[in-house]
Structures are given as C-alpha cells and as structure tokens.
Amino acid sequence: VSNIPITYRLVIATISTNGSLSLESIPTSGREIHVIIHNTANSDITVTIPNSGSYVNTLKSTVTVTANSYAEVNLISDGNIVYIKYV
C-alpha cells in the first residue's frame, strides 16, 4: 500500500503483512483515488494511515484489515493536501 499510483481511480492493494499507506505523488485538485486493501494472510494486519505533511487523515491513525478480508479508504486531493477517509 505504499507508493500507490495516482493514475488510477481504483487501486486494489493485495498485502499479507503490516504496512503504511502512501501515494507516489500528490494528485491534482479534485482527483479521487479509491483503495481496496485485500489482506490475504490468515491473521489480521494493520495499515498505518498518514496524517502529516501533505496528508490529512479524518479518522484513525491505523486501519485493521481482518484475516482474509478487505478494507477500503478514499483519498481526495485539493492539489496540495490529500484528505483520507475510510469507507
């Protein structure tokens, strides 16, 4: 879930260990990226969500993705700041 490409509207990130969410760069104003995190492990994992610099996280600092399940986050840019919310 790190260096997510900003050229796609929908990104499916398949992971099996803890990680941190980040984009490859700050998208242009109005750009929205929907990220589906797919945990393929047999145990829960934690994804750290940024909340400093160019990121404003509107909820928790981490999201737990249960074993063999999914979590979703939405990233919306104003051209300078990326606002992150959970779906």
VMD Tcl script that draws the C-alpha trace (Angstrom):
set ca {
  {0.00 0.00 0.00}
  {2.98 2.31 -0.35}
  {3.63 4.45 -3.43}
  {0.13 3.89 -4.78}
  {-0.07 5.14 -8.39}
  {-2.20 8.25 -8.86}
  {-3.11 7.43 -12.47}
  {-5.93 5.07 -11.47}
  {-9.33 5.82 -9.93}
  {-9.47 2.40 -8.25}
  {-6.49 0.54 -6.79}
  {-6.62 -2.94 -5.27}
  {-3.66 -3.48 -2.95}
  {-3.14 -7.14 -2.07}
  {-0.99 -7.50 1.05}
  {-0.25 -10.08 3.73}
  {1.82 -8.10 6.26}
  {1.55 -4.79 8.11}
  {2.24 -1.71 6.01}
  {1.85 2.03 5.54}
  {-0.34 3.83 3.05}
  {1.23 6.41 0.72}
  {0.84 7.79 -2.78}
  {3.59 8.09 -5.38}
  {2.89 11.85 -5.52}
  {0.17 14.39 -4.71}
  {-2.66 14.22 -7.26}
  {-4.09 17.29 -8.98}
  {-7.03 19.11 -7.43}
  {-10.28 17.14 -7.47}
  {-8.57 13.80 -8.08}
  {-10.00 10.93 -6.05}
  {-8.46 7.50 -5.57}
  {-10.34 4.62 -4.00}
  {-8.06 1.98 -2.44}
  {-9.28 -1.51 -1.60}
  {-6.84 -3.26 0.72}
  {-7.05 -7.04 0.44}
  {-5.47 -8.96 3.31}
  {-4.53 -12.45 2.09}
  {-2.99 -13.52 5.42}
  {-4.65 -15.83 7.92}
  {-4.29 -13.17 10.62}
  {-5.25 -9.52 11.00}
  {-2.87 -6.86 9.69}
  {-2.50 -3.17 10.44}
  {-2.06 -0.44 7.86}
  {-0.71 2.90 9.11}
  {-2.52 5.89 7.63}
  {-0.52 9.13 7.30}
  {-1.69 12.33 9.00}
  {1.05 14.90 8.45}
  {2.76 16.81 5.69}
  {0.56 16.51 2.60}
  {-1.94 14.15 4.25}
  {-4.95 14.86 6.46}
  {-6.45 11.75 7.96}
  {-10.05 12.30 9.07}
  {-10.25 9.25 11.33}
  {-7.85 6.77 13.00}
  {-4.08 6.54 12.52}
  {-4.33 2.86 11.57}
  {-6.83 0.58 9.91}
  {-7.03 -3.09 10.85}
  {-7.77 -5.43 7.98}
  {-9.11 -8.70 9.31}
  {-7.72 -12.01 8.09}
  {-8.67 -12.91 4.52}
  {-10.78 -9.77 4.21}
  {-10.90 -6.25 2.80}
  {-10.82 -2.63 3.97}
  {-11.40 0.49 1.88}
  {-10.07 4.04 2.02}
  {-10.81 7.04 -0.15}
  {-8.17 9.67 -0.93}
  {-9.27 13.08 -2.25}
  {-6.80 15.79 -3.26}
  {-7.09 19.57 -3.41}
  {-3.77 19.72 -5.28}
  {-1.73 20.30 -2.11}
  {-3.32 18.13 0.55}
  {-4.70 14.59 0.32}
  {-7.70 14.01 2.57}
  {-8.16 10.41 3.68}
  {-11.40 8.87 4.84}
  {-12.49 5.30 5.47}
  {-15.37 3.78 3.55}
}
mol new
graphics top color blue
foreach p $ca { graphics top sphere $p radius 0.5 }
foreach p [lrange $ca 0 end-1] q [lrange $ca 1 end] { graphics top cylinder $p $q radius 0.2 }
display resetview
